Amino acid sequence: MTKQPSATPTCQTIELHLTGYPDQPYRWGDGRIQPTRVVITTLNDRRMAHLYGTWSSPTGEISGHADQLYRHDDTWPDWLTALADEHQPAVLIARPDAPEGLGEGTDPRGDGVDSLRAQLATAQKQVAAWNDRIRDLTAMIRQHEQEQP
């Protein structure tokens, strides 16, 4: 019997425009970054965030653009961790039949159930978040319609 070809995502990336998030200390010198954009990449049980923004000196003078990378084992700002959690992909990569190294650490029982439970929990959080967004948008539409003459 010939094995059927298959393709499994090994990485998911999301890019978010940011407004209103707190300035972050610049990791490579003096000054701060006012966040304007972040790219969050999830690979199995690891993720990283590439934060972009406007750099300002310790005196507050704005002097251009800057970026910094947060790896999975770095200390992340709480708001960035929460943002990454909120946008965690619903489908993680670990599969019982994945090549060695893919999905390591996500399935300690080795039967695929722990990975599936983690995926289910993430999907349930995302469904709840989308339901909240739908409720908010519906309320905004109704309010707008009531304000129309």
N, C-alpha and C positions, 0 to 999 in steps of 0.2 A: 504494500500500500504506500502510495506517495504522500508525503506530508504536504498539507496545503500551506501555501504562503500566508503569512500574517504580518501585520504591521501594528506595533504598539507604541503609543506616544511615550517618550522617555523624558520629556521636558515640556513645561508649559510656562509661558511668559505673558505677563499683563503689564501694560503701561498706563499709568494714571496721571492725570493733570491734578495738581494740588493747589489749593488756596486755603489760607487760614491756619496752616499748621505751624507749630513753633519753630523758631530759628534753631539750628543745630550748631554746636561747636565744630569748627573746621578741624578735622583730625590731623592734618598735615602742617599745621602752623597756627598763627594767630588769626583771629577773626571768626566769623560765623557764616553759615549758609542759610538763606531764607529759601525753604523748599518750594519748587515750582513744578517738579515732575519726578516720578519714581518709576523704575522698571523692576518688577518683582519676578524672579525666575524660580520655579519650583522643579526640582529634580529628585524624584523618589522622596526620601524623608529629609532632604536638605533644601534650603532655599537661600537666595541672596537678593539683596536690594541695591540697586544703583540709584542713588539720590542725586538729583540735579537741582541747581538753584542759583540765586544771586549771592555773590560773596560780598561781605562787608568787613571792613577793618575793625579793630577793637574800638576805634573812635566813632564808628557808625558810618564811615564813608563807604559808599557803594563803589565797587571797583571791578565789576565784571561777573563772569559766570564761573561756577566751580561745581565739582561733583565729588562724591565719595562713595565707596563700595562698602556694603555691610555683608560679610560672609555669614554662613550658617553658624559659625562658632564665635562670632563677634557679639559684643553687647549692643543691642539695638535700642533706640528710643522706644518707650512704651507705645506711643501712638503709631509707630511704624510696624511694630509687632502686631498690634491690633488690626491695622490695615491689611497686612499680609494674611492674617488669620481670616479676615472677612472675605478676602478674595482668593482663598485657598482653592485650587482646582477640585471639582467634584470627583474627578476620576484620577486617582493616584496610580502609579505605574506597576507596583508590585503584583506579580502573578506567580503562582506556583511553578509554571513552566518557563519563567523568564530565564535568560542566560545568567550564569553565575555573576554575582555582584549587583545585579539589577534588583532593587527592592530589599537589599540587605537591611536588617534591623527593623523591618516593618511587619514581620510575620514570625514571631518567636516560636509559635507552635509548628510552623512549617506546613500547615494545611491550607493556607490561603484565607482562613476565616478571620484572623485578626486584621488583615489588610482590608478585607471586605467590610468589616465593622467600622474601620476608620473611614473608609470611603462613604459608607452609609451615613455616618455622623456628620461628615463634611457636607454631603448633599442635603441632609435635613436642615442644617444651618443655612445653606444657601437658599433653599426653598422658603424658609421663614423670612430671610432678608428680602427676597423678591416679593413675597406676599405683603410685607410691610411697605415696600416701595410702591406696589400696585395700589394699596390702600391710600398712601399719601398722594399719589398722582390723581387718583379718582377724586379725592377730597379737593385737590387744587382745581381740577376741571369743574367740579360742581360749584365751588366758590366763584370761579371766573364766570360761569354761566349765570349765576345769580346776580352778579354785578353788572351784567349787560342790560341795557335798557329794553 
